[in-house]
């Protein structure tokens, strides 16, 4: 098609606003210059199945919403944060910069809410069997995004350089060091030396503000591309319905407009949490001092941390092997459960997933209470 001529497809003219309106003139000027109408048609044709589980489809958008908040608040914090003076710069943000304490707390709570939403998104996807062919790539990229976001949280935890963050990261990296073969190398690479130090701050800062954002954006783009190409998955119960009984909503329009009130509610929840439970700042880290009592990782890392306590001494390697096997099994799910509709293997995997969820919640609660 030659777009050098003033040509607008007939099917576009049928749906565009009137030519004498401002938006009508804008759309026509755009279409005369760029061949984007096939792309617009593609997006206009995207549908979302409407059934009793449809609300779970919103979790991906909510997670993306919190990621946008992370980017905005992170950029604002970067204006005043100095890796060479980590504790002093964070203290200035909290004590002197207008709304600095609120922005920092929003950054903290949006990270936690994003990880929680991604956990819910992964489990809802698992229980609806949305990982099966042809959506293997969507499942794998989603799991990688969850892992990257958790690493995001871990890398950002050290940046305030207070006692709590310093000793928590020291313990976390020391646990990493126990992993056979690559553990010592990975721990040394993370620390930049024999112990957590200001050198570690530089590495974690680069990881947190450059490397991980680029990786997350790349995988979000790939994940969304897969979803747009393959569409939203349909549960077996919905797929079994006669075609005249199936109901759909337009993705770009009805469904996204329906998400806006949810995003506004989440933003209100974020502000409430940030104001009611602001992110504190402990005393500046003292590497030579004693670790504060009750040091433990963030809630999303508590389950594996507590589970390893069940494998004392030499059995710890067995526990680490099991911890390493679990994510590999999760990634392999699309290749282990292919049957549509779900058969005995699918039902067994669902029961194992329910047991895993109960175990995860139990270990997390045990960690919080211990």
C-alpha contacts under 8 A as a table, 3 or more apart, distances in Angstrom:
res1	aa1	res2	aa2	distance
2	X	5	X	6.43
3	X	6	X	7.02
3	X	7	X	6.67
3	X	32	X	6.53
3	X	33	X	6.52
3	X	34	X	7.02
3	X	35	X	6.70
4	X	32	X	7.80
4	X	33	X	7.36
5	X	32	X	7.43
6	X	32	X	5.45
7	X	31	X	7.92
7	X	32	X	5.84
8	X	12	X	6.69
8	X	13	X	6.86
8	X	28	X	7.15
8	X	31	X	6.35
8	X	32	X	6.24
9	X	12	X	5.21
9	X	13	X	6.50
9	X	37	X	7.89
10	X	13	X	5.09
10	X	14	X	6.44
11	X	14	X	5.17
11	X	15	X	6.95
12	X	15	X	5.54
12	X	16	X	6.08
12	X	37	X	7.24
13	X	16	X	5.31
16	X	24	X	6.32
16	X	27	X	7.39
17	X	21	X	7.01
17	X	23	X	6.68
17	X	24	X	4.66
18	X	21	X	5.65
18	X	24	X	5.32
19	X	22	X	7.88
19	X	24	X	4.74
19	X	25	X	5.54
19	X	28	X	7.74
20	X	24	X	6.60
20	X	25	X	6.71
21	X	24	X	5.06
21	X	25	X	6.22
22	X	25	X	5.28
22	X	26	X	6.23
23	X	26	X	4.94
23	X	27	X	6.12
24	X	27	X	5.32
24	X	28	X	6.21
25	X	28	X	5.24
25	X	29	X	6.05
26	X	29	X	5.20
26	X	30	X	6.20
27	X	30	X	5.07
27	X	31	X	6.17
28	X	31	X	5.12
28	X	32	X	6.08
29	X	32	X	5.24
29	X	33	X	6.55
30	X	33	X	5.41
30	X	34	X	6.11
31	X	34	X	5.28
31	X	35	X	6.27
31	X	36	X	6.68
31	X	37	X	6.83
32	X	35	X	7.57
35	X	38	X	7.42
36	X	39	X	5.26
36	X	40	X	6.34
37	X	40	X	4.95
37	X	41	X	6.06
38	X	41	X	5.00
38	X	42	X	6.14
39	X	42	X	5.04
39	X	43	X	6.42
40	X	43	X	5.23
40	X	44	X	6.08
41	X	44	X	5.04
41	X	45	X	6.22
42	X	45	X	5.32
42	X	46	X	6.87
43	X	46	X	5.40
43	X	228	X	7.94
43	X	252	X	6.89
44	X	250	X	7.30
44	X	251	X	7.68
44	X	252	X	6.40
45	X	250	X	7.25
46	X	228	X	7.51
46	X	231	X	6.99
46	X	250	X	6.06
46	X	251	X	5.45
46	X	252	X	7.14
47	X	231	X	7.43
47	X	232	X	7.61
47	X	248	X	5.85
47	X	249	X	5.42
47	X	250	X	4.65
47	X	251	X	5.12
48	X	231	X	7.87
48	X	232	X	6.12
48	X	248	X	5.34
48	X	249	X	5.13
48	X	250	X	6.26
48	X	251	X	5.77
48	X	255	X	7.39
49	X	54	X	6.98
49	X	232	X	7.45
49	X	234	X	6.61
49	X	246	X	7.59
49	X	247	X	6.16
49	X	248	X	4.54
49	X	249	X	6.52
50	X	53	X	7.94
50	X	54	X	5.71
50	X	246	X	7.65
50	X	247	X	5.36
50	X	248	X	5.15
50	X	249	X	6.58
51	X	54	X	5.34
51	X	238	X	7.21
51	X	247	X	7.61
52	X	55	X	7.59
53	X	56	X	5.97
53	X	57	X	7.93
54	X	57	X	5.59
54	X	58	X	7.83
55	X	58	X	5.73
55	X	59	X	7.89
56	X	59	X	5.75
56	X	121	X	7.23
56	X	124	X	6.61
57	X	60	X	6.57
57	X	61	X	7.95
58	X	61	X	5.40
58	X	62	X	6.29
58	X	259	X	6.78
59	X	62	X	5.00
59	X	63	X	6.16
59	X	117	X	6.22
59	X	118	X	7.33
59	X	120	X	7.38
59	X	121	X	5.53
60	X	63	X	5.20
60	X	64	X	6.29
60	X	117	X	7.78
60	X	118	X	7.30
60	X	121	X	6.45
61	X	64	X	5.00
61	X	65	X	6.08
61	X	259	X	7.76
62	X	65	X	4.92
62	X	66	X	6.37
62	X	114	X	7.70
62	X	117	X	7.12
62	X	262	X	7.89
62	X	263	X	6.52
62	X	266	X	7.93
63	X	66	X	5.22
63	X	67	X	6.28
63	X	113	X	7.92
63	X	114	X	5.04
63	X	115	X	7.70
63	X	117	X	5.72
63	X	118	X	6.23
64	X	67	X	4.94
64	X	68	X	6.33
64	X	114	X	7.86
65	X	68	X	5.22
65	X	69	X	6.51
65	X	263	X	7.07
66	X	69	X	4.94
66	X	70	X	6.19
66	X	110	X	5.55
66	X	111	X	7.16
66	X	113	X	7.22
66	X	114	X	5.47
67	X	70	X	4.84
67	X	71	X	6.32
67	X	110	X	7.58
67	X	111	X	7.58
67	X	114	X	6.78
68	X	71	X	5.10
68	X	72	X	6.30
69	X	72	X	5.19
69	X	73	X	6.02
69	X	107	X	7.30
69	X	110	X	6.78
70	X	73	X	5.39
70	X	74	X	5.65
70	X	107	X	5.67
70	X	110	X	6.44
70	X	111	X	6.73
71	X	74	X	5.05
71	X	75	X	6.09
72	X	75	X	5.34
72	X	76	X	6.45
73	X	76	X	5.07
73	X	77	X	6.20
73	X	103	X	6.00
73	X	104	X	7.27
73	X	106	X	7.19
73	X	107	X	5.66
74	X	77	X	5.10
74	X	78	X	6.13
74	X	107	X	6.68
75	X	78	X	5.06
75	X	79	X	6.65
76	X	79	X	5.49
76	X	80	X	7.63
76	X	103	X	7.81
77	X	80	X	5.77
77	X	81	X	6.02
77	X	93	X	7.72
77	X	100	X	7.87
77	X	103	X	7.56
77	X	104	X	7.11
78	X	81	X	4.97
78	X	82	X	7.78
80	X	89	X	6.52
80	X	90	X	7.93
80	X	93	X	6.82
81	X	85	X	7.94
81	X	86	X	6.77
81	X	89	X	5.25
81	X	90	X	6.39
81	X	93	X	7.82
82	X	85	X	5.27
82	X	86	X	5.63
82	X	89	X	5.89
83	X	86	X	5.06
83	X	159	X	7.72
83	X	201	X	6.59
83	X	202	X	6.32
83	X	205	X	7.13
84	X	198	X	7.61
85	X	88	X	5.52
85	X	89	X	5.92
86	X	89	X	5.36
86	X	90	X	6.23
86	X	159	X	6.39
86	X	160	X	5.65
86	X	161	X	5.94
87	X	90	X	5.24
87	X	91	X	6.02
87	X	159	X	7.94
87	X	160	X	5.22
87	X	161	X	5.25
87	X	162	X	6.46
87	X	284	X	6.05
88	X	91	X	5.04
88	X	92	X	6.16
89	X	92	X	5.03
89	X	93	X	6.23
90	X	93	X	4.95
90	X	94	X	6.24
90	X	160	X	6.02
91	X	94	X	5.16
91	X	95	X	5.92
91	X	96	X	7.97
91	X	281	X	7.39
92	X	95	X	5.14
92	X	96	X	5.15
92	X	97	X	6.51
93	X	96	X	5.83
93	X	97	X	4.97
93	X	100	X	4.91
93	X	101	X	6.49
93	X	104	X	8.00
94	X	97	X	6.50
94	X	99	X	7.93
94	X	100	X	5.15
94	X	101	X	4.28
94	X	104	X	7.58
95	X	100	X	7.52
95	X	101	X	7.21
96	X	100	X	7.45
97	X	100	X	4.97
97	X	101	X	7.85
98	X	101	X	7.93
99	X	102	X	5.20
99	X	103	X	6.20
100	X	103	X	5.17
100	X	104	X	6.14
101	X	104	X	5.17
101	X	105	X	6.13
101	X	278	X	7.33
101	X	279	X	7.65
102	X	105	X	5.09
102	X	106	X	6.05
102	X	274	X	6.25
102	X	275	X	6.77
102	X	278	X	7.14
103	X	106	X	5.01
103	X	107	X	6.17
104	X	107	X	5.06
104	X	108	X	6.30
104	X	279	X	6.97
105	X	108	X	4.99
105	X	109	X	6.07
105	X	274	X	4.98
105	X	275	X	7.77
105	X	278	X	5.24
105	X	279	X	4.89
106	X	109	X	5.21
106	X	110	X	5.74
106	X	270	X	6.54
106	X	271	X	6.86
106	X	274	X	5.44
107	X	110	X	5.39
107	X	111	X	6.25
108	X	111	X	5.37
108	X	112	X	6.58
108	X	279	X	6.85
109	X	112	X	5.05
109	X	113	X	6.07
109	X	270	X	6.60
109	X	273	X	7.09
109	X	274	X	6.65
110	X	113	X	5.03
110	X	114	X	5.86
110	X	270	X	6.60
111	X	114	X	5.12
111	X	115	X	6.28
111	X	153	X	6.89
112	X	115	X	5.26
112	X	116	X	6.18
113	X	116	X	5.00
113	X	117	X	6.00
114	X	117	X	5.08
114	X	118	X	6.15
115	X	118	X	5.05
115	X	119	X	6.22
115	X	146	X	7.19
115	X	149	X	6.85
115	X	150	X	6.96
115	X	300	X	7.74
116	X	119	X	5.15
116	X	120	X	6.36
117	X	120	X	5.10
117	X	121	X	6.00
118	X	121	X	4.81
118	X	122	X	6.06
118	X	146	X	6.35
119	X	122	X	5.23
119	X	123	X	6.30
119	X	146	X	7.54
120	X	123	X	5.23
120	X	124	X	5.99
121	X	124	X	5.21
121	X	125	X	6.06
122	X	125	X	5.13
122	X	126	X	6.12
122	X	142	X	7.54
122	X	143	X	7.42
123	X	126	X	4.90
123	X	127	X	6.14
124	X	127	X	5.19
124	X	128	X	6.13
125	X	128	X	5.22
125	X	129	X	6.14
125	X	130	X	5.24
125	X	131	X	6.89
126	X	129	X	5.06
126	X	130	X	6.26
126	X	131	X	6.58
126	X	350	X	7.80
127	X	130	X	7.77
127	X	350	X	6.41
128	X	234	X	7.99
128	X	235	X	5.59
128	X	236	X	7.93
129	X	132	X	6.21
129	X	235	X	6.98
130	X	135	X	7.00
130	X	139	X	7.75
130	X	233	X	5.63
130	X	234	X	7.42
130	X	235	X	7.41
131	X	135	X	5.51
131	X	136	X	5.61
131	X	138	X	7.29
131	X	139	X	5.27
131	X	333	X	7.25
131	X	334	X	5.41
132	X	135	X	5.67
132	X	136	X	6.08
132	X	333	X	7.98
132	X	334	X	4.89
132	X	335	X	7.76
132	X	337	X	6.93
132	X	338	X	5.81
133	X	136	X	5.71
133	X	334	X	6.75
133	X	338	X	6.84
134	X	137	X	7.85
134	X	230	X	7.62
135	X	138	X	5.16
135	X	139	X	6.38
135	X	226	X	7.68
135	X	230	X	7.36
136	X	139	X	5.23
136	X	140	X	6.22
136	X	334	X	5.68
137	X	140	X	5.16
137	X	141	X	5.99
137	X	223	X	7.72
137	X	226	X	7.12
138	X	141	X	5.38
138	X	142	X	6.05
138	X	223	X	5.57
138	X	226	X	5.88
138	X	227	X	6.83
139	X	142	X	5.12
139	X	143	X	6.27
139	X	331	X	7.56
139	X	334	X	7.87
140	X	143	X	5.15
140	X	144	X	6.22
140	X	331	X	5.84
141	X	144	X	5.01
141	X	145	X	6.12
141	X	219	X	6.29
141	X	220	X	7.95
141	X	222	X	7.40
141	X	223	X	5.83
142	X	145	X	5.04
142	X	146	X	6.38
142	X	223	X	6.65
143	X	146	X	5.09
143	X	147	X	6.37
143	X	331	X	7.20
144	X	147	X	5.08
144	X	148	X	6.12
144	X	219	X	7.82
145	X	148	X	5.04
145	X	149	X	6.06
145	X	216	X	6.36
145	X	219	X	6.60
145	X	220	X	7.35
146	X	149	X	5.18
146	X	150	X	6.27
147	X	150	X	5.20
147	X	151	X	6.27
148	X	151	X	5.00
148	X	152	X	6.04
148	X	212	X	6.97
148	X	215	X	7.90
148	X	216	X	6.74
149	X	152	X	4.71
149	X	153	X	6.39
149	X	216	X	7.60
150	X	153	X	5.12
150	X	154	X	6.37
150	X	300	X	7.66
151	X	154	X	4.97
151	X	155	X	6.03
152	X	155	X	5.31
152	X	156	X	6.19
152	X	208	X	6.05
152	X	212	X	6.63
153	X	156	X	5.24
153	X	157	X	6.12
154	X	157	X	5.22
154	X	158	X	7.41
154	X	169	X	7.76
155	X	158	X	6.26
155	X	159	X	7.54
155	X	204	X	5.32
155	X	205	X	7.36
155	X	207	X	6.98
155	X	208	X	5.81
156	X	159	X	5.47
156	X	204	X	7.12
156	X	205	X	7.37
156	X	208	X	6.10
157	X	160	X	7.11
157	X	165	X	5.78
157	X	169	X	7.57
158	X	161	X	5.60
158	X	162	X	7.82
158	X	165	X	4.97
158	X	166	X	5.90
158	X	169	X	6.42
158	X	201	X	7.04
158	X	204	X	7.51
159	X	165	X	7.76
159	X	201	X	6.32
159	X	204	X	7.42
159	X	205	X	6.92
160	X	165	X	7.10
160	X	281	X	7.54
161	X	165	X	6.13
161	X	166	X	5.85
161	X	284	X	6.24
161	X	285	X	5.59
162	X	165	X	5.53
162	X	166	X	5.98
162	X	281	X	6.69
162	X	282	X	5.38
162	X	283	X	5.45
162	X	284	X	4.31
162	X	285	X	4.35
163	X	166	X	5.22
163	X	167	X	6.17
163	X	282	X	6.14
163	X	283	X	5.90
163	X	284	X	5.84
163	X	285	X	4.17
163	X	286	X	6.63
163	X	291	X	7.39
163	X	292	X	7.27
164	X	167	X	5.67
164	X	168	X	6.03
164	X	282	X	6.73
164	X	285	X	7.70
164	X	291	X	7.99
164	X	292	X	7.02
164	X	295	X	6.88
165	X	168	X	5.17
165	X	169	X	6.04
166	X	169	X	5.39
166	X	170	X	6.14
166	X	196	X	7.57
166	X	285	X	6.08
166	X	287	X	7.85
167	X	170	X	4.85
167	X	171	X	6.13
167	X	291	X	6.10
167	X	292	X	7.94
167	X	295	X	7.26
168	X	171	X	5.23
168	X	172	X	6.17
168	X	295	X	6.12
168	X	296	X	6.21
168	X	297	X	6.10
169	X	172	X	4.88
169	X	173	X	6.00
169	X	196	X	7.80
170	X	173	X	5.33
170	X	174	X	6.10
170	X	195	X	7.54
170	X	196	X	6.08
171	X	174	X	5.08
171	X	175	X	6.25
172	X	175	X	5.20
172	X	176	X	6.39
172	X	297	X	7.50
173	X	176	X	4.87
173	X	177	X	6.27
173	X	187	X	5.70
173	X	190	X	7.66
173	X	191	X	7.78
174	X	177	X	4.98
174	X	178	X	6.89
174	X	187	X	7.12
175	X	178	X	5.45
175	X	179	X	7.42
176	X	179	X	5.69
176	X	183	X	5.58
176	X	184	X	7.52
176	X	186	X	7.37
176	X	187	X	6.06
177	X	183	X	4.32
177	X	184	X	4.59
177	X	185	X	7.69
177	X	186	X	7.14
177	X	187	X	5.29
178	X	183	X	5.71
178	X	184	X	7.06
178	X	317	X	7.99
179	X	182	X	6.60
179	X	183	X	4.30
179	X	184	X	7.42
179	X	317	X	7.53
179	X	320	X	7.00
180	X	183	X	5.62
180	X	317	X	7.91
181	X	184	X	7.46
182	X	185	X	5.34
182	X	186	X	6.03
183	X	186	X	5.24
183	X	187	X	6.09
184	X	187	X	5.16
184	X	188	X	6.04
185	X	188	X	5.20
185	X	189	X	6.08
186	X	189	X	5.05
186	X	190	X	6.16
187	X	190	X	5.10
187	X	191	X	6.12
188	X	191	X	5.16
188	X	192	X	5.63
188	X	193	X	5.83
188	X	194	X	6.71
189	X	192	X	5.35
189	X	193	X	7.67
190	X	200	X	6.59
190	X	203	X	6.90
190	X	204	X	7.49
191	X	194	X	7.00
191	X	195	X	6.15
191	X	196	X	5.22
191	X	197	X	7.09
191	X	199	X	7.01
191	X	200	X	4.72
191	X	203	X	7.66
192	X	195	X	7.79
192	X	196	X	7.67
192	X	197	X	7.97
192	X	199	X	5.83
192	X	200	X	5.67
192	X	203	X	7.49
193	X	196	X	7.21
193	X	197	X	7.79
193	X	199	X	7.61
193	X	200	X	7.95
196	X	199	X	7.54
196	X	200	X	5.70
197	X	200	X	5.18
197	X	201	X	6.79
197	X	287	X	7.94
198	X	201	X	4.95
198	X	202	X	6.67
199	X	202	X	5.34
199	X	203	X	6.61
200	X	203	X	5.10
200	X	204	X	6.02
201	X	204	X	5.16
201	X	205	X	5.88
202	X	205	X	5.17
202	X	206	X	6.27
203	X	206	X	5.30
203	X	207	X	6.16
204	X	207	X	4.94
204	X	208	X	5.89
205	X	208	X	5.00
205	X	209	X	6.04
206	X	209	X	5.52
206	X	210	X	5.46
206	X	211	X	6.56
207	X	210	X	5.75
207	X	211	X	4.85
207	X	212	X	5.72
208	X	211	X	6.58
208	X	212	X	5.71
208	X	213	X	7.09
209	X	212	X	6.75
209	X	213	X	6.24
210	X	213	X	5.65
210	X	214	X	6.30
211	X	214	X	5.44
211	X	215	X	6.30
212	X	215	X	5.02
212	X	216	X	5.93
213	X	216	X	5.10
213	X	217	X	6.01
214	X	217	X	5.21
214	X	218	X	6.12
215	X	218	X	5.11
215	X	219	X	6.23
216	X	219	X	5.21
216	X	220	X	5.96
217	X	220	X	5.04
217	X	221	X	6.11
218	X	221	X	5.21
218	X	222	X	6.31
219	X	222	X	4.92
219	X	223	X	5.85
220	X	223	X	4.99
220	X	224	X	6.02
221	X	224	X	5.27
221	X	225	X	6.03
222	X	225	X	5.01
222	X	226	X	6.28
223	X	226	X	5.30
223	X	227	X	6.41
224	X	227	X	5.00
224	X	228	X	6.12
225	X	228	X	5.19
225	X	229	X	6.14
226	X	229	X	5.20
226	X	230	X	5.96
226	X	231	X	7.85
227	X	230	X	5.33
227	X	231	X	5.16
227	X	232	X	6.31
228	X	231	X	5.27
228	X	232	X	7.84
234	X	238	X	6.12
234	X	239	X	5.95
235	X	238	X	5.34
235	X	239	X	6.18
236	X	239	X	5.03
236	X	240	X	6.10
236	X	340	X	7.52
236	X	341	X	5.75
236	X	342	X	7.43
237	X	240	X	5.36
237	X	241	X	6.91
238	X	241	X	5.48
238	X	246	X	7.19
241	X	245	X	6.15
241	X	246	X	6.45
242	X	245	X	5.36
242	X	246	X	6.75
243	X	246	X	5.41
249	X	254	X	6.14
249	X	255	X	6.30
250	X	253	X	5.71
250	X	254	X	5.39
250	X	255	X	6.11
251	X	254	X	6.28
251	X	255	X	4.95
251	X	256	X	6.19
252	X	255	X	6.54
252	X	256	X	5.81
253	X	256	X	5.54
253	X	257	X	5.79
254	X	257	X	5.29
254	X	258	X	6.10
255	X	258	X	5.04
255	X	259	X	6.44
256	X	259	X	5.00
256	X	260	X	6.69
257	X	260	X	5.40
257	X	261	X	7.93
258	X	261	X	6.57
258	X	262	X	7.56
259	X	262	X	5.15
259	X	263	X	6.26
260	X	263	X	5.06
260	X	264	X	6.23
261	X	264	X	5.01
261	X	265	X	6.14
262	X	265	X	5.04
262	X	266	X	6.18
263	X	266	X	5.01
263	X	267	X	6.10
264	X	267	X	5.02
264	X	268	X	6.22
265	X	268	X	5.04
265	X	269	X	6.18
266	X	269	X	4.92
266	X	270	X	6.06
267	X	270	X	4.96
267	X	271	X	6.25
268	X	271	X	5.16
268	X	272	X	6.13
269	X	272	X	5.05
269	X	273	X	6.14
270	X	273	X	5.24
270	X	274	X	6.07
271	X	274	X	5.06
271	X	275	X	6.06
272	X	275	X	5.24
272	X	276	X	5.89
273	X	276	X	5.17
273	X	277	X	5.48
273	X	278	X	7.26
274	X	277	X	5.49
274	X	278	X	4.97
274	X	279	X	7.40
275	X	278	X	5.70
286	X	289	X	5.25
291	X	295	X	7.49
292	X	295	X	6.33
296	X	302	X	7.47
297	X	300	X	7.96
297	X	301	X	5.90
297	X	302	X	5.94
297	X	305	X	7.70
298	X	301	X	5.59
298	X	302	X	6.36
299	X	302	X	5.06
299	X	303	X	7.75
299	X	364	X	6.60
299	X	368	X	7.48
300	X	303	X	7.06
300	X	364	X	7.67
301	X	304	X	6.08
301	X	305	X	6.34
302	X	305	X	4.93
302	X	306	X	5.94
302	X	363	X	7.01
302	X	364	X	5.26
302	X	367	X	5.78
302	X	368	X	7.72
303	X	306	X	5.30
303	X	307	X	5.99
303	X	360	X	5.62
303	X	361	X	7.47
303	X	362	X	7.85
303	X	363	X	4.64
303	X	364	X	4.70
303	X	367	X	7.07
304	X	307	X	4.87
304	X	308	X	6.15
304	X	323	X	6.96
304	X	363	X	7.68
305	X	308	X	5.52
305	X	309	X	7.05
305	X	367	X	7.96
306	X	309	X	5.28
306	X	310	X	7.36
306	X	363	X	6.00
306	X	364	X	7.50
306	X	366	X	7.45
306	X	367	X	5.96
307	X	310	X	5.56
307	X	311	X	7.61
307	X	319	X	7.52
307	X	363	X	6.62
308	X	311	X	5.40
308	X	312	X	7.53
308	X	316	X	6.41
308	X	319	X	5.64
308	X	320	X	7.16
309	X	312	X	6.06
309	X	316	X	7.93
310	X	319	X	7.83
311	X	314	X	7.73
311	X	315	X	4.88
311	X	316	X	4.71
311	X	317	X	7.96
311	X	318	X	7.22
311	X	319	X	5.82
312	X	315	X	5.55
312	X	316	X	5.53
313	X	316	X	5.79
314	X	317	X	6.34
314	X	318	X	7.96
315	X	318	X	5.19
315	X	319	X	6.62
316	X	319	X	5.00
316	X	320	X	6.23
317	X	320	X	5.00
317	X	321	X	6.10
318	X	321	X	5.08
318	X	322	X	6.33
319	X	322	X	5.12
319	X	323	X	6.18
320	X	323	X	4.89
320	X	324	X	6.11
321	X	324	X	5.08
321	X	325	X	6.10
322	X	325	X	4.97
322	X	326	X	6.25
323	X	326	X	5.51
323	X	327	X	7.53
324	X	327	X	6.26
324	X	328	X	7.06
325	X	328	X	5.25
325	X	329	X	6.31
326	X	329	X	5.24
326	X	330	X	6.37
327	X	330	X	4.94
327	X	331	X	6.22
328	X	331	X	5.17
328	X	332	X	6.18
329	X	332	X	4.95
329	X	333	X	6.24
330	X	333	X	5.34
331	X	334	X	7.41
332	X	335	X	5.45
332	X	336	X	6.29
333	X	336	X	5.00
333	X	337	X	5.96
334	X	337	X	5.51
334	X	338	X	6.30
335	X	338	X	6.26
337	X	345	X	6.50
337	X	346	X	5.76
337	X	349	X	7.81
339	X	342	X	5.34
339	X	343	X	6.16
339	X	346	X	7.23
340	X	343	X	7.35
342	X	345	X	7.51
342	X	346	X	5.13
342	X	347	X	6.84
343	X	346	X	5.25
343	X	347	X	6.27
344	X	347	X	5.10
344	X	348	X	6.13
345	X	348	X	5.04
345	X	349	X	6.16
346	X	349	X	5.07
346	X	350	X	6.19
347	X	350	X	5.04
347	X	351	X	6.30
348	X	351	X	5.13
348	X	352	X	6.22
349	X	352	X	5.01
349	X	353	X	6.05
350	X	353	X	4.99
350	X	354	X	6.21
351	X	354	X	5.06
351	X	355	X	6.24
352	X	355	X	5.00
352	X	356	X	6.07
353	X	356	X	4.88
353	X	357	X	6.07
354	X	357	X	5.05
354	X	358	X	6.20
355	X	358	X	5.12
355	X	359	X	6.06
356	X	359	X	4.97
356	X	360	X	6.01
357	X	360	X	5.02
357	X	361	X	6.16
358	X	361	X	5.18
358	X	362	X	5.98
359	X	362	X	5.00
359	X	363	X	6.04
360	X	363	X	5.29
360	X	364	X	6.10
361	X	364	X	5.08
361	X	365	X	6.10
362	X	365	X	5.22
362	X	366	X	6.06
363	X	366	X	4.99
363	X	367	X	6.08
364	X	367	X	5.05
364	X	368	X	6.20
365	X	368	X	5.02
365	X	369	X	6.15
366	X	369	X	5.25
366	X	370	X	5.90
367	X	370	X	5.25
